[in-house]
Amino acid sequence: MYVWLDGIHFNMRLEEDRLCTLVVMGALADGTKEPIAVEDGYRESTESWSSILRDLKSRRMRTPLVVTGDGALGFWAAAREIWPETRGQRCWVHKIANVLDKRPKRLQAKAKSLLHEAMNAPTKAACIEAMNDFEKEFDTKYPKAVKCLRKDEEALMTSYDFPAQQWTHSA
């Protein structure tokens, strides 16, 4: 029902090509989590992700309701092509890291707290309110951090369209 995808990059240079490990994890309706695929890929290219997703489809894996990933454009292009009816959920953990990177490390604690409020909000309205609080607090001094958060606002809240007991499986 729910699938997470991510590319893992290692800091070793074996060749000129930038290889990474592409990982696909899934959750069944009962919440059981399983590894689905682990393969080498070239960076996180559309073609590398498309190859994995086509293989899963050819093995008769059902189209997931929600797919969660970071901001890797290659992945999202592949997902739209192979699973056009699947909803996209932007990964909160990756988004929080990206937003915090736009602020000095010594000033990240309060921002992180507000971002966690948004991520763990019990309702979509509460999530929006927490994002608004973040914007009010930081837009003047750190507009890049606010812009980074707002860029994927809708995709960060996809899980609210599904039953609450499933949110931890999709976000």
Backbone hydrogen bonds in HBPLUS format (Angstrom, degrees):
<---DONOR---> <-ACCEPTOR-->    atom                        ^
c    i                          cat <-CA-CA->   ^        H-A-AA   ^      H-
h    n   atom  resd res      DA  || num        DHA   H-A  angle D-A-AA Bond
n    s   type  num  typ     dist DA aas  dist angle  dist       angle   num
A0065-LEU N   A0001-MET O   2.73 MM  64  5.26 140.5  1.88 133.6 145.3     1
A0066-VAL N   A0001-MET O   3.37 MM  65  6.83 158.5  2.42 154.6 160.8     2
A0002-TYR N   A0027-ALA O   3.24 MM  25  5.13 167.5  2.25 144.3 147.7     3
A0027-ALA N   A0002-TYR O   2.78 MM  25  5.13 145.4  1.90 148.4 152.4     4
A0003-VAL N   A0066-VAL O   3.00 MM  63  6.41 155.1  2.06 153.3 161.2     5
A0068-THR N   A0003-VAL O   2.71 MM  65  6.16 160.1  1.75 157.6 164.7     6
A0004-TRP N   A0025-MET O   2.83 MM  21  5.15 158.6  1.88 141.9 148.7     7
A0025-MET N   A0004-TRP O   2.89 MM  21  5.15 164.4  1.91 150.8 156.1     8
A0005-LEU N   A0068-THR O   2.95 MM  63  6.35 153.8  2.01 168.5 176.0     9
A0006-ASP N   A0023-VAL O   3.07 MM  17  5.44 151.9  2.15 147.4 154.2    10
A0023-VAL N   A0006-ASP O   2.85 MM  17  5.44 173.7  1.85 167.2 169.3    11
A0008-ILE N   A0021-THR O   2.73 MM  13  5.07 164.0  1.75 148.2 153.7    12
A0021-THR N   A0008-ILE O   2.90 MM  13  5.07 164.6  1.93 149.0 149.1    13
A0043-ARG N   A0018-ARG O   2.80 MM  25  5.57 149.3  1.89 160.2 170.3    14
A0020-CYS N   A0041-GLY O   2.95 MM  21  5.39 153.8  2.02 147.9 152.4    15
A0041-GLY N   A0020-CYS O   2.78 MM  21  5.39 149.8  1.87 162.9 164.6    16
A0022-LEU N   A0039-GLU O   2.65 MM  17  5.27 166.5  1.67 175.6 171.6    17
A0039-GLU N   A0022-LEU O   2.96 MM  17  5.27 160.9  2.00 148.1 153.7    18
A0024-VAL N   A0037-ALA O   2.82 MM  13  5.01 157.0  1.87 157.7 154.8    19
A0036-ILE N   A0024-VAL O   2.78 MM  12  5.38 167.5  1.80 154.5 154.0    20
A0037-ALA N   A0024-VAL O   3.21 MM  13  5.01 160.5  2.25 133.1 134.7    21
A0026-GLY N   A0034-GLU O   2.79 MM   8  5.28 161.2  1.82 157.2 163.8    22
A0034-GLU N   A0026-GLY O   2.78 MM   8  5.28 157.1  1.83 149.3 155.9    23
A0028-LEU N   A0032-THR O   2.87 MM   4  5.34 157.1  1.93 149.4 154.7    24
A0031-GLY N   A0028-LEU O   2.89 MM   3  5.26 163.8  1.92 117.9 122.3    25
A0045-SER N   A0042-TYR O   3.16 MM   3  6.20 165.0  2.18 152.4 153.4    26
A0049-TRP N   A0045-SER O   3.05 MM   4  6.36 171.3  2.06 157.3 158.8    27
A0050-SER N   A0046-THR O   2.73 MM   4  5.84 159.8  1.77 152.8 159.9    28
A0051-SER N   A0047-GLU O   2.95 MM   4  6.02 155.6  2.01 145.0 150.6    29
A0052-ILE N   A0048-SER O   3.32 MM   4  6.65 159.3  2.37 146.0 150.0    30
A0053-LEU N   A0049-TRP O   2.95 MM   4  6.21 171.2  1.96 159.8 162.2    31
A0054-ARG N   A0050-SER O   2.80 MM   4  5.88 159.8  1.84 152.6 158.1    32
A0055-ASP N   A0051-SER O   3.04 MM   4  6.17 153.6  2.11 141.0 148.4    33
A0056-LEU N   A0052-ILE O   2.97 MM   4  6.30 156.3  2.03 151.4 157.6    34
A0057-LYS N   A0053-LEU O   2.99 MM   4  6.19 156.7  2.05 145.0 151.4    35
A0058-SER N   A0054-ARG O   2.83 MM   4  6.08 154.3  1.90 148.6 156.0    36
A0059-ARG N   A0055-ASP O   3.02 MM   4  6.26 133.6  2.25 140.9 152.9    37
A0059-ARG N   A0056-LEU O   3.20 MM   3  5.11 131.3  2.45  91.8 104.8    38
A0061-MET N   A0056-LEU O   3.03 MM   5  5.55 163.2  2.06 156.4 153.6    39
A0060-ARG N   A0057-LYS O   2.96 MM   3  5.06 151.2  2.05 110.1 112.9    40
A0087-ARG N   A0065-LEU O   2.95 MM  22  6.15 164.4  1.98 151.9 148.5    41
A0067-VAL N   A0087-ARG O   2.90 MM  20  6.30 155.4  1.96 164.5 172.3    42
A0089-GLN N   A0067-VAL O   2.89 MM  22  6.01 160.9  1.93 152.7 152.2    43
A0069-GLY N   A0089-GLN O   3.22 MM  20  6.76 146.3  2.34 158.0 167.7    44
A0091-CYS N   A0069-GLY O   2.88 MM  22  5.26 160.0  1.92 143.3 142.1    45
A0076-TRP N   A0072-ALA O   3.35 MM   4  6.76 165.2  2.37 154.1 156.9    46
A0077-ALA N   A0073-LEU O   3.02 MM   4  6.18 159.0  2.06 152.1 157.7    47
A0078-ALA N   A0074-GLY O   3.10 MM   4  6.25 159.4  2.14 144.4 149.9    48
A0079-ALA N   A0075-PHE O   2.85 MM   4  6.12 162.8  1.88 157.8 163.0    49
A0080-ARG N   A0076-TRP O   2.99 MM   4  6.13 161.7  2.03 147.2 151.4    50
A0081-GLU N   A0077-ALA O   3.18 MM   4  6.35 147.2  2.29 140.0 148.6    51
A0082-ILE N   A0078-ALA O   2.91 MM   4  6.09 170.0  1.92 162.8 164.4    52
A0083-TRP N   A0079-ALA O   2.79 MM   4  5.30 152.8  1.86 140.1 149.5    53
A0086-THR N   A0083-TRP O   3.10 MM   3  5.51 160.6  2.13 117.3 123.4    54
A0090-ARG N   A0155-ALA O   2.84 MM  65  5.14 161.1  1.87 114.4 121.0    55
A0095-LYS N   A0091-CYS O   3.03 MM   4  6.21 161.2  2.07 147.1 153.2    56
A0096-ILE N   A0092-TRP O   2.79 MM   4  5.91 165.9  1.81 155.9 158.7    57
A0097-ALA N   A0093-VAL O   3.17 MM   4  6.37 162.2  2.20 144.6 149.3    58
A0098-ASN N   A0094-HIS O   2.95 MM   4  6.23 156.2  2.00 149.9 156.8    59
A0099-VAL N   A0095-LYS O   2.86 MM   4  6.13 159.0  1.91 155.7 161.1    60
A0100-LEU N   A0096-ILE O   2.89 MM   4  6.05 168.1  1.90 155.9 159.2    61
A0101-ASP N   A0097-ALA O   3.05 MM   4  6.19 141.7  2.21 140.7 150.4    62
A0102-LYS N   A0099-VAL O   3.00 MM   3  5.49 157.5  2.05 112.8 120.1    63
A0103-ARG N   A0100-LEU O   3.04 MM   3  5.43 159.4  2.08 119.9 120.8    64
A0107-LEU N   A0104-PRO O   2.92 MM   3  5.47 156.7  1.98 117.7 125.3    65
A0108-GLN N   A0105-LYS O   3.29 MM   3  5.33 161.8  2.32 117.1 114.4    66
A0112-LYS N   A0108-GLN O   2.81 MM   4  5.90 161.7  1.84 159.9 165.4    67
A0113-SER N   A0109-ALA O   3.00 MM   4  6.23 154.1  2.07 147.0 153.9    68
A0114-LEU N   A0110-LYS O   3.03 MM   4  6.35 162.4  2.06 154.7 158.1    69
A0115-LEU N   A0111-ALA O   2.91 MM   4  6.13 157.7  1.96 151.8 158.6    70
A0116-HIS N   A0112-LYS O   2.89 MM   4  6.08 151.7  1.97 146.9 154.5    71
A0117-GLU N   A0113-SER O   3.02 MM   4  6.33 143.9  2.15 142.3 152.2    72
A0118-ALA N   A0114-LEU O   3.14 MM   4  6.50 153.1  2.21 143.9 150.1    73
A0119-MET N   A0115-LEU O   2.90 MM   4  6.20 165.6  1.92 151.1 155.1    74
A0120-ASN N   A0116-HIS O   2.91 MM   4  5.94 154.7  1.97 145.6 151.4    75
A0121-ALA N   A0118-ALA O   3.28 MM   3  5.15 168.5  2.30 105.7 107.9    76
A0127-CYS N   A0123-THR O   2.99 MM   4  6.27 148.0  2.09 144.1 153.4    77
A0128-ILE N   A0124-LYS O   2.91 MM   4  6.22 160.8  1.95 154.6 159.0    78
A0129-GLU N   A0125-ALA O   2.92 MM   4  6.15 156.7  1.98 144.6 151.5    79
A0130-ALA N   A0126-ALA O   2.95 MM   4  6.15 155.2  2.01 143.4 149.4    80
A0131-MET N   A0127-CYS O   2.95 MM   4  6.25 153.3  2.02 148.5 156.2    81
A0132-ASN N   A0128-ILE O   2.84 MM   4  6.11 154.2  1.90 149.5 157.2    82
A0133-ASP N   A0129-GLU O   2.87 MM   4  6.16 150.4  1.96 146.0 154.4    83
A0134-PHE N   A0130-ALA O   2.97 MM   4  6.22 154.2  2.04 143.5 150.2    84
A0135-GLU N   A0131-MET O   2.94 MM   4  6.25 158.3  1.99 148.1 153.8    85
A0136-LYS N   A0132-ASN O   2.89 MM   4  6.17 164.2  1.91 153.1 156.9    86
A0137-GLU N   A0133-ASP O   2.98 MM   4  6.13 156.8  2.03 147.6 153.9    87
A0138-PHE N   A0134-PHE O   2.99 MM   4  6.11 152.2  2.07 151.7 158.5    88
A0139-ASP N   A0135-GLU O   2.84 MM   4  5.11 150.5  1.93 149.7 149.3    89
A0142-TYR N   A0138-PHE O   2.71 MM   4  5.31 154.1  1.77 157.8 166.4    90
A0145-ALA N   A0142-TYR O   3.09 MM   3  5.52 129.8  2.35 108.9 120.8    91
A0146-VAL N   A0142-TYR O   3.35 MM   4  6.78 157.6  2.41 150.3 156.2    92
A0147-LYS N   A0143-PRO O   2.85 MM   4  6.02 163.4  1.88 150.3 155.4    93
A0148-CYS N   A0144-LYS O   2.96 MM   4  6.04 153.4  2.03 140.4 147.4    94
A0149-LEU N   A0145-ALA O   3.10 MM   4  6.37 155.4  2.16 144.8 150.6    95
A0150-ARG N   A0146-VAL O   2.90 MM   4  6.12 170.9  1.91 159.7 161.8    96
A0151-LYS N   A0147-LYS O   2.94 MM   4  5.90 136.6  2.13 142.8 152.9    97
A0153-GLU N   A0150-ARG O   3.21 MM   3  4.85 166.9  2.23 110.7 108.5    98
A0156-LEU N   A0152-ASP O   2.91 MM   4  6.08 135.8  2.11 154.8 168.4    99
A0156-LEU N   A0153-GLU O   3.19 MM   3  5.21 133.4  2.42  96.3 108.9   100
A0157-MET N   A0154-GLU O   3.03 MM   3  5.36 151.3  2.11 107.4 116.3   101
A0160-TYR N   A0157-MET O   3.14 MM   3  5.75 149.8  2.23 115.8 123.2   102
A0161-ASP N   A0158-THR O   2.96 MM   3  5.79 168.5  1.98 128.3 132.1   103
A0162-PHE N   A0159-SER O   3.03 MM   3  5.56 159.0  2.08 121.6 123.5   104
A0166-GLN N   A0163-PRO O   2.91 MM   3  5.64 160.5  1.95 123.0 129.5   105
A0167-TRP N   A0164-ALA O   3.11 MM   3  5.30 162.7  2.14 111.0 116.3   106
A0169-HIS N   A0166-GLN O   2.87 MM   3  5.29 144.8  1.99 111.8 123.2   107
A0170-SER N   A0167-TRP O   3.00 MM   3  5.26 146.7  2.11 106.5 116.1   108
A0171-ALA N   A0167-TRP O   3.04 MM   4  6.05 148.5  2.14 164.8 170.8   109
